[in-house]
Amino acid sequence: MILVTGATGQLGAKAIDHLLTKGVRAADIRAFVRDAAKTQSLQEKGIDLRIGDYTDYDSLINAFTGVDKLLLVSSNDRGAVENRTAHHIEVIKAAKQANVKHIVYTSFVRKPTFDQTAIASFQNAHVHSEKFLKNSGIAYTVLQNGIYLEMIPIFAGGNVAETGVILFPAQAGKASWILRDELAEAAAHVLTTKGHENKIYPLTNTESVSFEEIATDLSATLGKVIRYESPEVEKFESILKKAGVPDLYVGMFVMWATAQAQGALDVVDNTLASFIGRKPTSVREFIKTIYG
């Protein structure tokens, strides 16, 4: 039995689809979800549901009983980053009590110097979670995922085709952008093949790309010039606040832009390509699909 947490989220839902594609029977998949109202698609596929929450220990025990492998999709709690670590620890403790044999955890790719970057707190939530998992006595696999390709349209702005400008303070920094669906496919690969116990895998693209290059690809796809501007962080914050962007999102944009400027997202590795059996979707291909 394989259980997937966050099963109505985009990564968890896609992982279940890839498990089914790889021949895992629906009867051998269990989905852990918070909101039963969002489970119609899962029910139509014949997936067994468990309703609960990372903060409800009893619901975790109930969900994990009889499970052999667990895909722990990391918490997306929007509060303090410490909340995410607490959620992960509750899941790991419950999994151990329920005799789960193997946990596959979706972490985030990082460099040794991560603690000197804007995403240090975000990364520490994963560092502490990984440490607890490694010390749990349960066989583990850590998937250190790269930043999603799907974030590019968010960072570039929804009206970039009209304004002709990407405004984002990432300077000349690069990131190894990767398609969420391909990360889900890699997770399904790990869950359905042998030899992954007690391994850590960086899952990134085979190249890193800057926003200057993204602007060039957008220009070619849209048939008009798209410029990239990297303002000072304070000016960027002021622009967003004047536009009515909530402080939570202003902080998120600044954090990721600064991290990219610092080189924190520039990690290239071939592991993902080997897991999915092809070169991952490139930024250029993604842009053609989204904006073409």
N, C-alpha and C positions, 0 to 999 in steps of 0.2 A: 504494500500500500504506500502510495506517495501522496503527501499532503502539501498543498501550496498555500501559503499565507498571502494576504493582500490579493485574493483571487479575483476581485472585481476591478482592481487597478490595472493599468495598462501593461505593466511588466508581468504581473501574476497571471492575468488572463491570457496573454500571449504565450506564456510558458505552458499553460494547460493545453492550448491549441497545438503547440509543438510536441507535447507528450503524446497527444492523440495521433498526430501525423506519424510519429515514430512507432506507432503500434501499441501503445499502452492502452489497455481497455478502460473505458470510462468508469467501470466498476472498481478499478484499481487506483482511482484518483479521488482524493478528497479535497474540497475547497474550504478554506477558512475565511469567512467574510464578516464584516461588521453590520452590513445593511442588507437584510433579506430582500428589500425592494429592488435591489440592483442585480438579482441573481437569475433573471429569466433566461439569459443566454446559457448560463451554466446548467440550469435545469433542463433546458432543451437538449443539451449534449449528454444528459444522463449522469452528471457529476454529483456525487454525494456531498451535501453541504453541511458545514458546521458554523453556526452563528456565534460570534464572540468578539472579544477585544483583547489586545495585548495587555491591558490593565486588569483583565478579569481572569485570575489564575484558574478558577474552576472551569471556565469555558475552554481554556487551553488544555487542561488535563483531559477533559471530555473529548476534545477534537483530536488529540494526539494518541489516544489509546488505540492500539492496533496498527499504528503507523510505523513503517520501516524507515522511510526516507522523508525528510522534511525540507522543503525549499522555504527558507526564511527570507522573505522579501523585506528589506530594511524599512523601518518605520518612517513615515513622512510627516510625523508630528511637527506642527509649525510653531510650537512653543520653544522652550529652552532646549538646546541640543542634548542636554543631559537626559531629557525625557526619552529620547530615542534609545540611548544606552539602557535605560531602565526597562524599556519595552523589550529589547532584545534579550536582556538577562532573564526576564520573566519567561520568555518563550523557551530559552535554553534550559532553565531549571525545570519547567513543566515537561519538556521533551525528555529530559533525563528520568524524571519520575515515571513517565509513561513508557519508558524503555524504547524510545526511538533509537535506531541504530546509526543513523547518518544524518547530519545537518549540512545543507548547502546554503551558505549565507551570502547575500548580495551586498558587498561592501563597495568602496570607491577607490579607484586607482590613486596611488600617491608616490611621491618622491621622498627620499630620506630627509629632505629639508622642509617637509610639509609644515612643521611647527613654526617656521619663520614666514608663513604666508597668510593671506587673508582668510583661508579656509581651515586654519589650524583647529578651531573649535569644532567645526563640522567633521573634520577628519578624526579628531580625538574621540568622538562618539563611536566611530568605527573601530579605532585602535583598541579602545576599552572593551568593545563588544567582541572583537576578534580574540583578545586575550582571554576573556571569560570563556568563550567557546573552546579555545585550545586547552584550557585547564579543566574543562567539564568532564573529560573522560569519554565523550562521545566522538566517534569518527566525524571529521569535518572536512568541508571543502569551502574555501573562501574565494568568491568571485569578485575581484576588484575591478568593477565596471568603470569604463570611461564616461565622459560627459555625453549626454544624448544629442544626436543630430537634431532632434526635435526642438532643442532649445534655441537653435539659430534664428528661426522666425520670431521668437519671443524677444531675443536680445536685439535683433535687427529692427524690430518695430513692425507692427501690423500694416502700416501704410508706407513702407519703404519704397514701394513701386511708384507711389505718388510724389513723395518728398524727394526721392533721388539721393537720400543721405542715410547712412548708418551712423548713428551717434552712440558710441559705446567706448568707455575709457579703458580698453584692453591694450592700448598702445600697439606694439608690434608682436605681442605675445601670441603663441600658437596653442591650439588644443587638438587633441586626437579624438575628434567627434565620431560617435558610433550610433548606429540605428538601434533603437530600443528593441525592435523585433529580433534583431540578430543577437542581442544579449540574452533575450528570452530563449532563443534557439540553442545558444550555448549552454544555458542552464539545463534545458531538457536533455542535451547531449550528456552532460555530467551525470544527470539523474538516471540515465538509461544505459550507461556504459561503465566498464570496470576500471579500477586503477586510480581513482581520484581521491581516495581517503587521505586525509591529513596533508592536503596540497593547497597551495595558494596560487591562483591564476590571475595575472593582469589581463583584462579583456579590453583592448583598445583597437583603434584602427591601425593601419600599416603606415600612415603618414599623419603629420600634424599640419593644421591649416590656420592662418591668421585671418582677421577680419578684412584686411586689405585684399587678400586672395578671395575671400567670400564676396566682397564688393565687385571684384573682377568677374567672378562667375555669375553673379546676379546681373551685371551689365550685359554679358553675353546672352543670358537667357531671356532677359526682358527687352533687349534691343534698345536700351537707353543707358546713359552713363549713371552709375550709382557710385557715389563718393563715400569714402570711409573717413570719419572724423573721430579722433580720440581726445575729448576735452579733459581738462583737469577734473578730478573727482568732485570737488566742491561745486563746480559749475554744472556738472552732470546732475548732481543731486538737486540743485536749485531748479534746473529745467524740469526734472520729473515732478518735483513737488508743486511747481506752478501749473503743471498739466493735470494735477489732481491725483497722481499716482500714490496709493497708500504707502505709509512709511515702511510697512513690512516688505513690500516689493522693491521699494527704493533700496533698502538694505541688501536685499537678495541680489539685485542687479550690480550694485557696487561691489559686493563680496566676490561674485564670479568674475566680473571684469578685472578687478584688481588681482585676483588669483591668476588669471590668464596672463596679465601683464607681467607678473612675477615668474612666469614659466611653470607654474604648478600643474598645469593641465597638459603639458607637452611630454607625454609618455607614449612611446611607440612600441608595439609588441606584436608578434605573429601568432600568439596562442589562439586568439579568437578565429582567425582565418583557418587554422588547422582544425578547430572544433566544428566549424560549419562547412568546411570543405571548399571554400572559395574566398576570394578577396572580399572583404567587407565593403558595403556601399560607401562610395566616396562622397565628399561634400558636393562636388560638381554634379554627380548623379542625383543626389538628394535635392539640390536646388532646382534641377531640371524638372524633377517630379513635382515639387511643390509650387514652383513659380512658372513652369512652362505652359 
